[in-house]
Amino acid sequence: MISPLKKISLKILIQQPVLFDANIFMVGIEDRGSDPNCSFENMKQLYLLPMLESFEQIMIHEMVYCELDEASRALVDEYKGKNVTIVSENDLYGKDPIYTTIFNSIARHDRVSYSRGSTKDRGEVYSLAYGAFHKINYFSSKEIMVDQIAKDLDELKQIEIITFDVIVLLAYIYYMSKGDGRHNKGLKSVYKRYCEDVIKRHKLPSTLKEYFLASVNYI
């Protein structure tokens, strides 16, 4: 089983500065119109509130913030100035050679091929460049591409990708610690449905309960 929690316990991880990608906030958005279980309010209760209430130093790049849907942005706004900070490039590109090199290395990766000004993959590129330059060690994303290029580029070697399974696990433990089992079924469904790719890539247990038991020593 591949997990960043083998390097840092969940208890310590939530105390560290973490950059969040837009897709973490919009899991299931493509199914909201057809499946009530994927409504924003349901996802908010299942994992977004536990996530926002647990991490102590959340950073969101302004390019990611602009990508959020209206409901997600409104929720983030409630935590701005508390444990959420919106960060920016601060006009470093083209002026700071180190930052510019980092940005270009990410943008030119075969899986990215990003051109400045384009909206596709913009949030991921800007966020990863910010993290690498400012030495933010943890980046949370559901995007397969991010997980893969972080392993390829020397500039990103110090960044650990927090995949969506960790966020679901955090929510499961968050409610468990409160003795609240109302969301167990929903979280188990989210794990099975939206962690399918990372379960295969990281050889994770197929069910959330098994994943929790396999992660006990890393919590």
N, CA, C and O of each residue as an XYZ file, in Angstrom:
876
protein
N       0.847     -1.196      0.000
C       0.000      0.000      0.000
C       0.881      1.245      0.000
O       1.735      1.407      0.872
N       0.677      2.106     -0.962
C       1.404      3.375     -1.040
C       0.583      4.448     -0.341
O      -0.579      4.663     -0.686
N       1.171      5.115      0.626
C       0.446      6.172      1.326
C       1.425      7.177      1.903
O       2.439      6.786      2.481
N       1.137      8.482      1.756
C       2.001      9.493      2.368
C       1.999      9.389      3.889
O       2.899      9.905      4.552
N       0.988      8.720      4.441
C       0.891      8.589      5.894
C       1.973      7.674      6.457
O       2.210      7.666      7.665
N       2.626      6.911      5.600
C       3.747      6.085      6.056
C       4.963      6.959      6.369
O       5.871      6.541      7.088
N       4.968      8.184      5.819
C       6.075      9.108      6.049
C       5.736     10.138      7.127
O       6.624     10.632      7.823
N       4.457     10.457      7.260
C       4.011     11.430      8.251
C       2.629     11.006      8.717
O       1.751     10.736      7.897
N       2.431     10.945     10.017
C       1.139     10.507     10.529
C       0.063     11.539     10.207
O       0.350     12.723     10.026
N      -1.169     11.073     10.140
C      -2.279     11.974      9.850
C      -2.370     13.072     10.898
O      -2.678     14.219     10.575
N      -2.106     12.729     12.138
C      -2.149     13.709     13.233
C      -1.176     14.853     12.994
O      -1.499     16.010     13.264
N       0.010     14.538     12.489
C       1.011     15.573     12.215
C       0.727     16.265     10.891
O       0.927     17.473     10.761
N       0.259     15.499      9.907
C      -0.023     16.060      8.590
C      -0.996     17.227      8.659
O      -0.790     18.246      7.999
N      -2.042     17.091      9.444
C      -3.066     18.143      9.482
C      -2.550     19.430     10.126
O      -3.210     20.468     10.068
N      -1.375     19.357     10.737
C      -0.783     20.559     11.325
C       0.135     21.293     10.349
O       0.551     22.422     10.610
N       0.450     20.641      9.216
C       1.405     21.190      8.254
C       0.717     22.079      7.209
O      -0.473     21.913      6.939
N       1.471     23.026      6.619
C       0.919     23.792      5.488
C       0.633     22.853      4.313
O       1.488     22.059      3.924
N      -0.557     22.951      3.762
C      -0.963     22.088      2.646
C      -1.626     22.936      1.573
O      -2.508     23.744      1.862
N      -1.194     22.745      0.336
C      -1.851     23.380     -0.814
C      -2.975     22.477     -1.303
O      -2.802     21.262     -1.395
N      -4.119     23.061     -1.614
C      -5.256     22.284     -2.096
C      -5.582     22.635     -3.540
O      -5.593     23.801     -3.933
N      -5.848     21.591     -4.316
C      -6.232     21.751     -5.712
C      -7.755     21.896     -5.810
O      -8.479     21.522     -4.887
N      -8.228     22.433     -6.916
C      -9.664     22.680     -7.080
C     -10.482     21.396     -7.067
O     -11.588     21.365     -6.528
N      -9.936     20.330     -7.663
C     -10.743     19.118     -7.800
C     -11.073     18.459     -6.469
O     -12.027     17.684     -6.390
N     -10.306     18.750     -5.418
C     -10.618     18.218     -4.096
C     -11.963     18.764     -3.605
O     -12.689     18.082     -2.883
N     -12.283     19.988     -3.999
C     -13.520     20.615     -3.562
C     -14.723     20.243     -4.421
O     -15.862     20.500     -4.034
N     -14.482     19.647     -5.573
C     -15.590     19.444     -6.516
C     -15.769     17.985     -6.925
O     -16.205     17.693     -8.038
N     -15.433     17.080     -6.022
C     -15.630     15.651     -6.286
C     -17.115     15.371     -6.504
O     -17.954     15.763     -5.694
N     -17.429     14.692     -7.602
C     -18.817     14.343     -7.906
C     -19.609     15.421     -8.602
O     -20.805     15.253     -8.841
N     -18.961     16.539     -8.938
C     -19.699     17.655     -9.536
C     -20.342     17.271    -10.865
O     -21.381     17.816    -11.238
N     -19.716     16.324    -11.583
C     -20.261     15.909    -12.872
C     -21.547     15.105    -12.713
O     -22.289     14.913    -13.677
N     -21.809     14.635    -11.491
C     -23.004     13.813    -11.244
C     -24.059     14.532    -10.401
O     -25.077     13.938    -10.045
N     -23.823     15.798    -10.083
C     -24.743     16.510     -9.190
C     -26.159     16.605     -9.736
O     -27.127     16.537     -8.977
N     -26.283     16.761    -11.038
C     -27.612     16.921    -11.619
C     -28.425     15.648    -11.644
O     -29.653     15.704    -11.709
N     -27.765     14.495    -11.592
C     -28.477     13.218    -11.734
C     -28.492     12.369    -10.470
O     -29.313     11.459    -10.350
N     -27.601     12.649     -9.530
C     -27.497     11.829     -8.328
C     -27.523     12.722     -7.090
O     -26.575     13.474     -6.865
N     -28.579     12.659     -6.286
C     -28.666     13.505     -5.086
C     -27.548     13.262     -4.085
O     -27.222     14.140     -3.286
N     -26.961     12.069     -4.127
C     -25.847     11.777     -3.227
C     -24.609     12.593     -3.569
O     -23.694     12.719     -2.755
N     -24.586     13.147     -4.779
C     -23.440     13.939     -5.221
C     -23.693     15.444     -5.108
O     -22.901     16.251     -5.592
N     -24.787     15.808     -4.474
C     -25.090     17.227     -4.298
C     -23.985     17.888     -3.486
O     -23.289     17.229     -2.715
N     -23.833     19.188     -3.666
C     -22.795     19.898     -2.922
C     -23.018     19.778     -1.423
O     -22.071     19.557     -0.669
N     -24.262     19.921     -0.989
C     -24.552     19.859      0.440
C     -24.175     18.507      1.026
O     -23.672     18.429      2.147
N     -24.418     17.440      0.267
C     -24.067     16.112      0.760
C     -22.556     15.944      0.855
O     -22.046     15.457      1.863
N     -21.835     16.349     -0.198
C     -20.384     16.254     -0.182
C     -19.777     17.167      0.892
O     -18.766     16.833      1.510
N     -20.397     18.291      1.092
C     -19.942     19.226      2.133
C     -19.972     18.549      3.502
O     -19.016     18.638      4.273
N     -21.085     17.871      3.789
C     -21.205     17.187      5.071
C     -20.291     15.966      5.148
O     -19.715     15.688      6.200
N     -20.157     15.244      4.046
C     -19.378     14.017      4.055
C     -17.889     14.264      4.314
O     -17.296     13.669      5.214
N     -17.293     15.157      3.505
C     -15.845     15.291      3.650
C     -15.295     16.715      3.652
O     -14.205     16.945      4.176
N     -16.025     17.680      3.076
C     -15.472     19.029      2.992
C     -15.365     19.702      4.360
O     -14.335     20.295      4.683
N     -16.419     19.611      5.157
C     -16.357     20.217      6.489
C     -15.301     19.548      7.370
O     -14.524     20.250      8.017
N     -15.248     18.211      7.416
C     -14.165     17.592      8.192
C     -12.774     18.022      7.718
O     -11.871     18.224      8.529
N     -12.611     18.159      6.409
C     -11.330     18.579      5.850
C     -10.988     20.001      6.289
O      -9.884     20.259      6.770
N     -11.924     20.909      6.124
C     -11.689     22.307      6.452
C     -11.557     22.523      7.955
O     -10.867     23.443      8.396
N     -12.213     21.681      8.735
C     -12.146     21.811     10.185
C     -10.902     21.149     10.769
O     -10.547     21.414     11.917
N     -10.239     20.297      9.998
C      -9.109     19.521     10.523
C      -7.754     20.108     10.166
O      -6.896     20.244     11.038
N      -7.538     20.464      8.883
C      -6.247     21.016      8.485
C      -6.071     22.418      9.072
O      -6.980     23.247      9.015
N      -4.905     22.663      9.627
C      -4.671     23.922     10.327
C      -4.114     25.027      9.435
O      -4.277     26.209      9.739
N      -3.450     24.647      8.320
C      -2.821     25.651      7.458
C      -3.085     25.309      5.991
O      -2.242     24.715      5.320
N      -4.246     25.686      5.514
C      -4.628     25.407      4.131
C      -4.277     26.598      3.242
O      -4.615     27.743      3.542
N      -3.594     26.299      2.146
C      -3.278     27.332      1.157
C      -3.959     26.978     -0.158
O      -3.934     25.827     -0.595
N      -4.562     27.974     -0.776
C      -5.216     27.789     -2.065
C      -4.702     28.875     -2.999
O      -4.828     30.065     -2.711
N      -4.124     28.461     -4.111
C      -3.601     29.438     -5.062
C      -4.775     30.194     -5.687
O      -5.846     29.629     -5.906
N      -4.557     31.465     -5.966
C      -5.641     32.278     -6.528
C      -6.149     31.712     -7.851
O      -7.320     31.890     -8.185
N      -5.288     31.033     -8.610
C      -5.716     30.423     -9.862
C      -6.654     29.243     -9.597
O      -7.571     28.985    -10.376
N      -6.418     28.533     -8.495
C      -7.314     27.451     -8.087
C      -8.623     28.034     -7.570
O      -9.703     27.547     -7.904
N      -8.521     29.065     -6.765
C      -9.715     29.725     -6.207
C     -10.660     30.166     -7.321
O     -11.878     30.053     -7.189
N     -10.100     30.662     -8.408
C     -10.919     31.113     -9.542
C     -11.596     29.939    -10.250
O     -12.623     30.120    -10.904
N     -11.027     28.738    -10.125
C     -11.595     27.560    -10.777
C     -12.750     26.944     -9.986
O     -13.516     26.150    -10.531
N     -12.878     27.298     -8.730
C     -13.910     26.700     -7.890
C     -15.301     27.116     -8.352
O     -15.501     28.240     -8.814
N     -16.247     26.215     -8.224
C     -17.627     26.584     -8.505
C     -18.120     27.514     -7.389
O     -17.469     27.650     -6.353
N     -19.253     28.137     -7.607
C     -19.746     29.172     -6.690
C     -19.937     28.642     -5.264
O     -19.572     29.310     -4.296
N     -20.500     27.462     -5.144
C     -20.765     26.906     -3.816
C     -19.469     26.608     -3.073
O     -19.355     26.892     -1.880
N     -18.497     26.038     -3.772
C     -17.209     25.718     -3.149
C     -16.483     26.991     -2.734
O     -15.876     27.044     -1.665
N     -16.546     28.018     -3.582
C     -15.878     29.274     -3.261
C     -16.499     29.927     -2.027
O     -15.794     30.482     -1.185
N     -17.822     29.855     -1.933
C     -18.507     30.435     -0.777
C     -18.111     29.710      0.510
O     -17.948     30.337      1.558
N     -17.959     28.398      0.425
C     -17.542     27.642      1.598
C     -16.112     28.000      2.000
O     -15.829     28.199      3.182
N     -15.221     28.082      1.028
C     -13.838     28.461      1.304
C     -13.784     29.841      1.949
O     -12.989     30.078      2.859
N     -14.623     30.740      1.478
C     -14.633     32.105      2.007
C     -14.905     32.135      3.510
O     -14.435     33.034      4.207
N     -15.656     31.166      4.007
C     -15.968     31.106      5.435
C     -14.722     30.829      6.274
O     -14.691     31.128      7.467
N     -13.697     30.257      5.642
C     -12.487     29.884      6.380
C     -11.303     30.786      6.073
O     -10.247     30.655      6.691
N     -11.470     31.700      5.123
C     -10.405     32.647      4.813
C     -10.118     33.516      6.041
O     -11.034     34.011      6.698
N      -8.825     33.689      6.334
C      -8.460     34.474      7.502
C      -8.442     33.653      8.777
O      -8.009     34.129      9.827
N      -8.915     32.412      8.682
C      -8.862     31.501      9.827
C      -7.738     30.499      9.565
O      -6.601     30.705      9.989
N      -8.061     29.431      8.873
C      -7.024     28.457      8.526
C      -6.817     28.335      7.023
O      -6.079     27.460      6.569
N      -7.463     29.209      6.243
C      -7.311     29.205      4.782
C      -6.693     30.523      4.322
O      -7.150     31.603      4.695
N      -5.644     30.411      3.503
C      -4.988     31.584      2.932
C      -4.968     31.448      1.416
O      -4.581     30.406      0.887
N      -5.383     32.495      0.723
C      -5.297     32.521     -0.744
C      -3.935     33.099     -1.110
O      -3.601     34.215     -0.711
N      -3.149     32.337     -1.870
C      -1.792     32.770     -2.212
C      -1.709     33.087     -3.709
O      -2.597     32.723     -4.479
N      -0.642     33.763     -4.105
C      -0.503     34.151     -5.510
C       0.938     34.052     -5.977
O       1.857     33.884     -5.176
N       1.117     34.158     -7.262
C       2.444     34.094     -7.867
C       3.290     35.313     -7.529
O       4.519     35.250     -7.528
N       2.618     36.419     -7.244
C       3.310     37.666     -6.876
C       4.310     38.138     -7.925
O       5.388     38.630     -7.594
N       3.939     37.981     -9.192
C       4.733     38.540    -10.287
C       6.155     37.982    -10.348
O       7.080     38.664    -10.790
N       6.320     36.723     -9.895
C       7.658     36.128     -9.892
C       8.082     35.626    -11.265
O       9.269     35.616    -11.590
N       7.100     35.206    -12.075
C       7.444     34.596    -13.359
C       8.156     35.602    -14.270
O       7.669     36.711    -14.490
N       9.299     35.201    -14.788
C      10.076     36.062    -15.670
C      11.012     36.992    -14.937
O      11.886     37.608    -15.547
N      10.834     37.099    -13.617
C      11.703     37.979    -12.819
C      12.609     37.178    -11.889
O      13.778     37.516    -11.701
N      12.064     36.125    -11.316
C      12.870     35.264    -10.458
C      13.258     34.023    -11.259
O      12.383     33.237    -11.624
N      14.536     33.828    -11.539
C      14.961     32.709    -12.404
C      14.646     31.337    -11.817
O      14.351     30.402    -12.560
N      14.705     31.206    -10.498
C      14.420     29.910     -9.875
C      12.948     29.566    -10.045
O      12.597     28.462    -10.461
N      12.092     30.531     -9.716
C      10.654     30.288     -9.869
C      10.305     30.019    -11.328
O       9.539     29.104    -11.629
N      10.858     30.804    -12.219
C      10.559     30.663    -13.648
C      10.967     29.285    -14.155
O      10.237     28.668    -14.930
N      12.129     28.801    -13.720
C      12.592     27.468    -14.118
C      11.658     26.388    -13.590
O      11.312     25.453    -14.312
N      11.251     26.515    -12.334
C      10.328     25.537    -11.741
C       9.019     25.517    -12.508
O       8.524     24.449    -12.868
N       8.457     26.687    -12.758
C       7.180     26.794    -13.464
C       7.282     26.154    -14.846
O       6.414     25.374    -15.238
N       8.335     26.481    -15.576
C       8.497     25.968    -16.936
C       8.711     24.453    -16.952
O       8.225     23.771    -17.855
N       9.424     23.928    -15.973
C       9.649     22.477    -15.902
C       8.326     21.737    -15.736
O       8.103     20.698    -16.358
N       7.460     22.278    -14.897
C       6.140     21.668    -14.687
C       5.291     21.821    -15.946
O       4.674     20.863    -16.410
N       5.267     23.026    -16.487
C       4.421     23.319    -17.647
C       4.817     22.500    -18.873
O       3.961     22.150    -19.684
N       6.103     22.194    -19.014
C       6.597     21.494    -20.201
C       6.587     19.972    -20.067
O       6.918     19.258    -21.014
N       6.211     19.483    -18.900
C       6.142     18.033    -18.726
C       5.169     17.446    -19.742
O       4.145     18.055    -20.051
N       5.487     16.270    -20.257
C       4.682     15.650    -21.315
C       3.210     15.500    -20.939
O       2.336     15.598    -21.800
N       2.935     15.265    -19.667
C       1.558     15.055    -19.230
C       0.810     16.368    -18.999
O      -0.392     16.376    -18.734
N       1.543     17.470    -19.104
C       0.927     18.778    -18.835
C       0.838     19.613    -20.111
O      -0.254     19.955    -20.565
N       1.999     19.935    -20.686
C       2.064     20.765    -21.901
C       1.211     22.023    -21.756
O       0.328     22.301    -22.568
N       1.503     22.767    -20.701
C       0.716     23.963    -20.392
C       1.339     25.214    -20.997
O       2.554     25.403    -20.948
N       0.487     26.070    -21.570
C       0.927     27.372    -22.082
C       0.319     28.456    -21.208
O      -0.889     28.459    -20.972
N       1.139     29.370    -20.728
C       0.627     30.436    -19.857
C      -0.507     31.186    -20.551
O      -0.415     31.563    -21.720
N      -1.552     31.381    -19.804
C      -2.742     32.019    -20.357
C      -3.855     31.032    -20.597
O      -5.028     31.405    -20.635
N      -3.496     29.767    -20.759
C      -4.507     28.724    -20.954
C      -5.175     28.406    -19.621
O      -4.554     28.535    -18.567
N      -6.436     27.992    -19.665
C      -7.148     27.652    -18.440
C      -7.006     26.173    -18.079
O      -7.137     25.813    -16.909
N      -6.741     25.315    -19.059
C      -6.614     23.884    -18.792
C      -5.370     23.604    -17.948
O      -4.262     23.991    -18.320
N      -5.557     22.935    -16.820
C      -4.484     22.556    -15.900
C      -3.793     23.754    -15.255
O      -2.731     23.607    -14.650
N      -4.385     24.925    -15.380
C      -3.751     26.137    -14.848
C      -3.532     26.056    -13.334
O      -2.445     26.348    -12.836
N      -4.576     25.658    -12.619
C      -4.478     25.619    -11.166
C      -3.391     24.695    -10.674
O      -2.646     25.030     -9.753
N      -3.300     23.518    -11.295
C      -2.292     22.543    -10.880
C      -0.877     23.079    -11.104
O      -0.010     22.942    -10.240
N      -0.650     23.689    -12.271
C       0.692     24.179    -12.604
C       1.111     25.306    -11.655
O       2.207     25.282    -11.096
N       0.240     26.276    -11.484
C       0.570     27.408    -10.616
C       0.753     26.954     -9.168
O       1.664     27.413     -8.480
N      -0.113     26.054     -8.710
C      -0.028     25.585     -7.325
C       1.252     24.802     -7.077
O       1.935     25.024     -6.078
N       1.577     23.889     -7.983
C       2.779     23.092     -7.816
C       4.042     23.972     -7.869
O       4.987     23.757     -7.110
N       4.043     24.947     -8.759
C       5.188     25.861     -8.842
C       5.322     26.656     -7.551
O       6.429     26.864     -7.054
N       4.196     27.098     -7.013
C       4.212     27.839     -5.747
C       4.747     26.955     -4.626
O       5.590     27.381     -3.837
N       4.249     25.715     -4.562
C       4.679     24.801     -3.523
C       6.159     24.489     -3.586
O       6.842     24.481     -2.562
N       6.662     24.230     -4.802
C       8.075     23.907     -4.969
C       8.972     25.094     -4.618
O      10.008     24.925     -3.976
N       8.573     26.287     -5.039
C       9.381     27.484     -4.800
C       9.408     27.856     -3.320
O      10.452     28.222     -2.779
N       8.244     27.758     -2.672
C       8.136     28.166     -1.264
C       8.338     27.001     -0.298
O       8.204     27.155      0.916
N       8.665     25.825     -0.861
C       8.931     24.638     -0.053
C       7.743     24.248      0.833
O       7.888     23.981      2.026
N       6.560     24.225      0.200
C       5.371     23.679      0.849
C       5.368     22.187      0.543
O       5.269     21.803     -0.622
N       5.472     21.354      1.541
C       5.764     19.943      1.321
C       4.569     19.064      0.958
O       4.745     17.919      0.542
N       3.364     19.590      1.113
C       2.191     18.737      0.902
C       1.185     19.406     -0.029
O       0.864     20.586      0.108
N       0.707     18.621     -0.967
C      -0.219     19.124     -1.986
C      -1.351     18.119     -2.133
O      -1.107     16.945     -2.413
N      -2.575     18.565     -1.947
C      -3.719     17.661     -1.997
C      -4.447     17.798     -3.326
O      -4.892     18.885     -3.693
N      -4.562     16.679     -4.045
C      -5.198     16.690     -5.356
C      -5.832     15.341     -5.649
O      -5.383     14.305     -5.158
N      -6.882     15.370     -6.456
C      -7.490     14.138     -6.943
C      -7.010     13.828     -8.363
O      -7.304     12.762     -8.904
N      -6.287     14.745     -8.950
C      -5.848     14.636    -10.340
C      -4.717     13.620    -10.484
O      -3.672     13.758     -9.848
N      -4.923     12.605    -11.316
C      -3.909     11.573    -11.540
C      -2.622     12.196    -12.068
O      -1.524     11.800    -11.678
N      -2.765     13.166    -12.952
C      -1.610     13.807    -13.562
C      -0.662     14.360    -12.506
O       0.553     14.203    -12.621
N      -1.208     15.005    -11.480
C      -0.390     15.617    -10.435
C       0.416     14.557     -9.703
O       1.609     14.728     -9.452
N      -0.243     13.476     -9.368
C       0.408     12.367     -8.672
C       1.575     11.819     -9.489
O       2.609     11.443     -8.937
N       1.402     11.778    -10.783
C       2.424     11.189    -11.653
C       3.597     12.122    -11.916
O       4.749     11.693    -11.841
N       3.329     13.391    -12.223
C       4.440     14.290    -12.556
C       5.269     14.632    -11.321
O       6.454     14.946    -11.435
N       4.653     14.571    -10.143
C       5.413     14.843     -8.916
C       6.510     13.803     -8.714
O       7.533     14.080     -8.087
N       6.290     12.610     -9.248
C       7.293     11.553     -9.142
C       8.383     11.703    -10.202
O       9.480     11.164    -10.050
N       8.078     12.439    -11.278
C       9.007     12.550    -12.402
C       9.982     13.717    -12.288
O      11.130     13.614    -12.719
N       9.527     14.820    -11.710
C      10.310     16.054    -11.743
C      11.134     16.253    -10.476
O      10.623     16.135     -9.363
N      12.407     16.555    -10.661
C      13.280     16.821     -9.513
C      12.769     18.011     -8.710
O      12.904     18.047     -7.487
N      12.186     18.980     -9.400
C      11.695     20.182     -8.726
C      10.580     19.869     -7.727
O      10.314     20.655     -6.817
N       9.932     18.719     -7.902
C       8.792     18.372     -7.048
C       9.093     17.221     -6.096
O       8.181     16.690     -5.462
N      10.346     16.834     -5.990
C      10.707     15.676     -5.179
C      10.348     15.867     -3.710
O      10.064     14.896     -3.009
N      10.359     17.124     -3.238
C      10.073     17.346     -1.823
C       8.576     17.457     -1.547
O       8.162     17.526     -0.390
N       7.758     17.475     -2.613
C       6.317     17.617     -2.426
C       5.658     16.243     -2.378
O       5.812     15.438     -3.297
N       4.935     15.989     -1.316
C       4.193     14.742     -1.168
C       2.748     15.001     -1.589
O       2.113     15.942     -1.113
N       2.236     14.157     -2.485
C       0.874     14.340     -2.967
C      -0.109     13.623     -2.036
O      -0.019     12.415     -1.818
N      -1.032     14.391     -1.506
C      -2.075     13.844     -0.636
C      -3.265     13.513     -1.525
O      -4.033     14.402     -1.894
N      -3.420     12.259     -1.866
C      -4.490     11.842     -2.767
C      -5.823     11.801     -2.030
O      -5.867     11.861     -0.802
N      -6.907     11.700     -2.790
C      -8.246     11.869     -2.225
C      -8.583     10.818     -1.170
O      -9.392     11.077     -0.279
N      -7.976      9.643     -1.260
C      -8.252      8.606     -0.263
C      -7.905      9.076      1.145
O      -8.583      8.714      2.106
N      -6.846      9.885      1.271
C      -6.444     10.392      2.581
C      -7.498     11.353      3.127
O      -7.758     11.376      4.330
N      -8.100     12.141      2.248
C      -9.140     13.074      2.662
C     -10.383     12.318      3.146
O     -11.007     12.706      4.134
N     -10.733     11.242      2.444
C     -11.877     10.421      2.856
C     -11.574      9.747      4.193
O     -12.433      9.695      5.073
N     -10.375      9.241      4.342
C      -9.973      8.617      5.605
C     -10.052      9.629      6.751
O     -10.536      9.311      7.837
N      -9.578     10.833      6.500
C      -9.628     11.889      7.509
C     -11.069     12.146      7.953
O     -11.343     12.265      9.147
N     -11.992     12.230      6.984
C     -13.399     12.476      7.312
C     -13.983     11.327      8.128
O     -14.745     11.543      9.070
N     -13.618     10.116      7.755
C     -14.089      8.915      8.466
C     -13.635      8.956      9.926
O     -14.420      8.667     10.828
N     -12.386      9.311     10.155
C     -11.834      9.384     11.506
C     -12.426     10.573     12.256
O     -12.694     10.481     13.454
N     -12.628     11.678     11.562
C     -13.207     12.885     12.152
C     -14.563     12.569     12.782
O     -14.822     12.930     13.930
N     -15.420     11.895     12.023
C     -16.744     11.559     12.552
C     -16.676     10.441     13.589
O     -17.452     10.426     14.545
N     -15.759      9.519     13.399
C     -15.588      8.434     14.370
C     -15.203      8.997     15.738
O     -15.680      8.532     16.773
N     -14.322     10.016     15.720
C     -13.870     10.617     16.979
C     -15.004     11.320     17.711
O     -14.937     11.529     18.922
N     -16.045     11.682     16.968
C     -17.210     12.344     17.560
C     -18.325     11.357     17.890
O     -19.388     11.741     18.377
N     -18.066     10.081     17.617
C     -19.095      9.077     17.852
C     -20.282      9.222     16.923
O     -21.401      8.831     17.256
N     -20.027      9.790     15.752
C     -21.087     10.055     14.778
C     -20.928      9.106     13.590
O     -20.021      9.261     12.773
N     -21.819      8.129     13.510
C     -21.731      7.142     12.436
C     -22.683      7.403     11.291
O     -22.825      6.562     10.403
N     -23.348      8.571     11.291
C     -24.358      8.868     10.270
C     -23.782      8.925      8.862
O     -24.493      8.669      7.891
N     -22.506      9.257      8.743
C     -21.907      9.465      7.418
C     -21.070      8.276      6.946
O     -20.464      8.331      5.876
N     -21.033      7.209      7.731
C     -20.192      6.060      7.375
C     -20.551      5.474      6.013
O     -19.673      5.209      5.192
N     -21.834      5.276      5.782
C     -22.269      4.682      4.518
C     -21.887      5.570      3.340
O     -21.397      5.088      2.319
N     -22.115      6.866      3.491
C     -21.786      7.798      2.423
C     -20.297      7.855      2.144
O     -19.886      7.897      0.984
N     -19.484      7.858      3.186
C     -18.034      7.905      3.009
C     -17.510      6.621      2.377
O     -16.591      6.655      1.558
N     -18.092      5.495      2.757
C     -17.697      4.225      2.146
C     -18.011      4.227      0.658
O     -17.240      3.710     -0.150
N     -19.155      4.815      0.302
C     -19.547      4.903     -1.106
C     -18.620      5.840     -1.875
O     -18.216      5.535     -2.998
N     -18.283      6.981     -1.272
C     -17.374      7.944     -1.908
C     -16.001      7.308     -2.130
O     -15.396      7.487     -3.187
N     -15.518      6.578     -1.149
C     -14.216      5.903     -1.278
C     -14.229      4.926     -2.448
O     -13.307      4.911     -3.264
N     -15.262      4.123     -2.523
C     -15.352      3.121     -3.580
C     -15.510      3.760     -4.955
O     -14.921      3.300     -5.933
N     -16.301      4.814     -5.021
C     -16.653      5.426     -6.303
C     -15.593      6.397     -6.819
O     -15.284      6.407     -8.011
N     -15.040      7.208     -5.927
C     -14.162      8.285     -6.375
C     -12.680      8.070     -6.048
O     -11.839      8.908     -6.372
N     -12.375      6.956     -5.412
C     -10.969      6.622     -5.169
C     -10.550      5.405     -5.988
O      -9.483      4.835     -5.762
N     -11.383      5.017     -6.927
C     -11.125      3.799     -7.696
C      -9.757      3.821     -8.365
O      -9.036      2.824     -8.340
N      -9.396      4.959     -8.966
C      -8.126      5.030     -9.681
C      -6.935      4.943     -8.739
O      -5.964      4.243     -9.025
N      -7.006      5.654     -7.612
C      -5.871      5.638     -6.686
C      -5.800      4.314     -5.933
O      -4.712      3.890     -5.543
N      -6.932      3.657     -5.724
C      -6.933      2.322     -5.113
C      -6.098      1.371     -5.969
O      -5.309      0.581     -5.450
N      -6.284      1.458     -7.283
C      -5.538      0.594     -8.199
C      -4.069      0.998     -8.263
O      -3.187      0.143     -8.180
N      -3.802      2.288     -8.410
C      -2.424      2.756     -8.579
C      -1.575      2.583     -7.324
O      -0.384      2.282     -7.403
N      -2.203      2.777     -6.161
C      -1.463      2.727     -4.903
C      -1.673      1.430     -4.137
O      -1.208      1.265     -3.009
N      -2.404      0.497     -4.796
C      -2.638     -0.820     -4.188
C      -3.258     -0.699     -2.796
O      -2.791     -1.306     -1.833
N      -4.317      0.097     -2.721
C      -5.019      0.309     -1.460
C      -6.092     -0.754     -1.270
O      -6.552     -1.342     -2.249
N      -6.500     -1.011     -0.030
C      -7.620     -1.931      0.209
C      -8.863     -1.462     -0.524
O      -9.042     -0.266     -0.755
N      -9.715     -2.396     -0.885
C     -10.867     -2.077     -1.735
C     -12.011     -1.417     -0.982
O     -12.877     -0.802     -1.605
N     -12.040     -1.528      0.351
C     -13.114     -0.895      1.120
C     -12.527      0.095      2.118
O     -11.374     -0.033      2.528
N     -13.328      1.080      2.503
C     -12.866      2.105      3.436
C     -12.541      1.504      4.804
O     -11.570      1.908      5.443
N     -13.339      0.550      5.252
C     -13.082     -0.072      6.547
C     -11.722     -0.782      6.547
O     -10.950     -0.662      7.498
N     -11.442     -1.520      5.470
C     -10.162     -2.209      5.358
C      -9.010     -1.205      5.260
O      -7.930     -1.421      5.811
N      -9.261     -0.112      4.554
C      -8.248      0.940      4.409
C      -7.945      1.571      5.767
O      -6.787      1.822      6.101
N      -8.992      1.822      6.542
C      -8.806      2.371      7.883
C      -7.963      1.428      8.738
O      -7.020      1.862      9.400
N      -8.299      0.149      8.725
C      -7.565     -0.826      9.528
C      -6.106     -0.933      9.089
O      -5.214     -1.119      9.917
N      -5.870     -0.815      7.780
C      -4.502     -0.886      7.260
C      -3.709      0.376      7.583
O      -2.480      0.381      7.510
N      -4.422      1.450      7.941
C      -3.766      2.743      8.183
C      -3.654      3.092      9.660
O      -3.120      4.147     10.002
N      -4.146      2.231     10.537
C      -4.202      2.536     11.965
C      -2.849      2.996     12.512
O      -2.784      3.931     13.309
N      -1.784      2.344     12.086
C      -0.455      2.694     12.613
C       0.058      4.034     12.103
O       1.069      4.540     12.591
N      -0.638      4.612     11.117
C      -0.173      5.861     10.510
C      -1.070      7.049     10.857
O      -0.894      8.146     10.326
N      -2.014      6.826     11.737
C      -2.993      7.874     12.063
C      -2.489      8.743     13.210
O      -3.174      9.677     13.625
